[in-house]
Amino acid sequence: MTQNINSITFDMVDTAITRVEHANHINLEALKNTLSVNPDQAVEMFNSLVCIDSIDDKFKQIMNSYPQLLDNAQHLLETSILLS
């Protein structure tokens, strides 16, 4: 199922992160707070990630474009997969 990248919203990102939290039995409130500071940038980041097919390439995108979020790379990857 491919998501139209133009339809991703911050609410969708937040919901997907919540699903990742539940699946992994962890608290990602700090990540949610970080992304909520600039929701437009968060949506732009996930729009760019869902366009990339390879998980390795998604990781490289996070590493190069969002190094401040590298500690949460696994969770960002999982979230981007849910949004795809």
Rosetta silent file (secondary structure, phi, psi, omega in degrees, C-alpha in Angstrom):
SEQUENCE: MTQNINSITFDMVDTAITRVEHANHINLEALKNTLSVNPDQAVEMFNSLVCIDSIDDKFKQIMNSYPQLLDNAQHLLETSILLS
SCORE:     score description
SCORE:     0.000 S_00000001
   1 L     0.000  116.630 -179.711    0.000    0.000    0.000 S_00000001
   2 L  -100.643  129.237  179.749    1.641    3.236   -1.122 S_00000001
   3 L   -86.825  136.672  172.787    0.697    6.462    0.603 S_00000001
   4 L   -67.669  118.660 -173.618    0.386    9.623   -1.452 S_00000001
   5 H   -60.725  -25.971  179.963    3.261   11.677   -0.037 S_00000001
   6 H   -71.559  -14.683 -176.238    1.235   14.874   -0.256 S_00000001
   7 H   -97.186   -0.120  177.537   -1.281   13.522    2.206 S_00000001
   8 L   -69.595  131.550  177.804    1.109   12.914    5.135 S_00000001
   9 L  -120.986  167.330  178.182    0.227   15.148    8.062 S_00000001
  10 H   -65.502  -34.322  176.662    1.859   15.709   11.412 S_00000001
  11 H   -61.301  -38.752  177.195   -1.052   13.881   13.042 S_00000001
  12 H   -64.953  -40.366  178.003   -0.258   10.851   10.873 S_00000001
  13 H   -62.963  -47.536 -179.704    3.396   11.053   11.927 S_00000001
  14 H   -60.225  -42.610  178.681    2.405   11.290   15.590 S_00000001
  15 H   -64.583  -42.241  179.534    0.049    8.318   15.250 S_00000001
  16 H   -64.775  -40.184  177.611    2.710    6.233   13.509 S_00000001
  17 H   -64.339  -38.848  176.841    5.248    7.031   16.241 S_00000001
  18 H   -61.411  -39.844  177.167    2.681    5.984   18.854 S_00000001
  19 H   -64.339  -38.901  176.854    2.287    2.667   17.025 S_00000001
  20 H   -64.175  -41.277  176.765    6.081    2.223   17.066 S_00000001
  21 H   -57.035  -50.471 -177.902    6.035    2.948   20.817 S_00000001
  22 H   -64.387  -41.040 -178.803    3.409    0.298   21.435 S_00000001
  23 H   -65.177  -35.059 -177.138    5.082   -2.292   19.198 S_00000001
  24 H  -100.183   -2.064 -179.420    8.438   -1.847   20.929 S_00000001
  25 L    54.452   50.301  179.993    7.076   -1.202   24.440 S_00000001
  26 L  -133.938  167.723  177.286    9.062    2.033   24.734 S_00000001
  27 L  -109.603  118.594  179.256    8.390    5.705   25.375 S_00000001
  28 L  -111.027   29.801 -178.728    9.246    8.030   22.485 S_00000001
  29 H   -59.598  -38.461  179.156    7.825   11.189   24.066 S_00000001
  30 H   -62.073  -41.904  177.248   11.200   12.949   23.713 S_00000001
  31 H   -64.578  -44.735  178.622   11.219   12.205   19.972 S_00000001
  32 H   -59.285  -42.282  179.436    7.608   13.371   19.639 S_00000001
  33 H   -65.087  -41.250  178.499    8.481   16.593   21.458 S_00000001
  34 H   -60.820  -45.297 -179.231   11.514   17.167   19.252 S_00000001
  35 H   -70.064  -32.313 -177.275    9.450   16.710   16.090 S_00000001
  36 H   -72.397  -16.650  176.740    6.573   18.835   17.389 S_00000001
  37 H   -62.532  -36.896  178.577    8.879   21.859   17.724 S_00000001
  38 L  -137.399   78.235 -175.556    8.888   22.081   13.926 S_00000001
  39 H   -61.820  -31.364  178.549    6.031   19.939   12.568 S_00000001
  40 H   -65.039  -40.120  177.975    6.492   21.161    8.988 S_00000001
  41 H   -67.692  -37.497  178.485   10.101   19.948    8.988 S_00000001
  42 H   -62.546  -45.047  178.826    8.988   16.620   10.486 S_00000001
  43 H   -64.210  -41.690  178.061    6.417   16.132    7.720 S_00000001
  44 H   -61.269  -41.753  179.213    8.996   17.112    5.101 S_00000001
  45 H   -61.088  -48.348 -178.576   11.457   14.587    6.566 S_00000001
  46 H   -70.032  -32.055  173.355    8.941   11.742    6.443 S_00000001
  47 H   -59.702  -41.707  179.891    7.809   12.755    2.953 S_00000001
  48 H   -71.189  -36.438 -178.815   11.424   12.375    1.821 S_00000001
  49 H   -69.587  -38.428 -177.500   11.893    9.079    3.684 S_00000001
  50 H   -70.016  -18.524  178.468    8.775    7.387    2.288 S_00000001
  51 L   -79.312  -13.386 -176.965   10.013    8.085   -1.250 S_00000001
  52 L   -96.309  128.374 -177.353   13.138    6.018   -0.638 S_00000001
  53 L   -79.167  -42.002 -173.502   12.768    2.260   -1.166 S_00000001
  54 L   -81.719  133.660  176.313   15.912    0.952    0.515 S_00000001
  55 H   -64.176  -38.078  177.397   16.143    0.909    4.308 S_00000001
  56 H   -60.553  -42.501  179.059   19.894    1.507    3.966 S_00000001
  57 H   -68.692  -35.196  175.413   19.234    4.583    1.848 S_00000001
  58 H   -62.358  -43.926  179.097   16.627    5.806    4.352 S_00000001
  59 H   -61.636  -43.531  178.192   19.226    5.425    7.102 S_00000001
  60 H   -59.991  -40.118  178.633   21.783    7.357    5.016 S_00000001
  61 H   -61.454  -44.755  177.963   19.190   10.121    4.520 S_00000001
  62 H   -62.718  -46.741 -177.560   18.652   10.366    8.285 S_00000001
  63 H   -60.187  -43.289 -175.649   22.399   10.279    8.923 S_00000001
  64 H   -83.350  -38.407 -173.340   23.180   12.989    6.368 S_00000001
  65 H   -98.774  -24.305 -176.299   20.156   15.275    6.637 S_00000001
  66 L  -135.238   56.729 -176.315   19.016   14.801   10.237 S_00000001
  67 H   -60.958  -25.507  178.642   22.107   13.870   12.290 S_00000001
  68 H   -66.962  -15.249 -179.235   20.493   15.333   15.418 S_00000001
  69 H  -107.061    9.180 -174.909   17.933   12.486   15.223 S_00000001
  70 H   -59.601  -32.761  177.661   20.434    9.683   14.668 S_00000001
  71 H   -61.195  -24.480 -179.285   19.843    8.254   18.166 S_00000001
  72 H  -107.588   20.058 -174.813   16.257    7.588   17.072 S_00000001
  73 H   -56.581  -44.156 -179.719   17.096    6.312   13.581 S_00000001
  74 H   -58.197  -43.099 -177.604   15.559    2.877   14.155 S_00000001
  75 H   -73.060  -33.380  175.364   12.290    4.410   15.291 S_00000001
  76 H   -66.541  -39.796  177.547   12.276    6.925   12.454 S_00000001
  77 H   -62.917  -46.389  178.941   12.781    4.071    9.982 S_00000001
  78 H   -60.849  -42.170  179.168    9.921    2.101   11.519 S_00000001
  79 H   -63.243  -42.995 -179.247    7.707    5.188   11.438 S_00000001
  80 H   -65.044  -34.121  177.626    8.542    5.875    7.791 S_00000001
  81 H   -66.716  -41.025  177.777    7.650    2.286    6.903 S_00000001
  82 H   -64.346  -31.975 -179.041    4.276    2.669    8.616 S_00000001
  83 H   -82.081  -12.461 -178.130    3.676    5.882    6.663 S_00000001
  84 L   -73.684    0.000    0.000    4.580    4.259    3.326 S_00000001
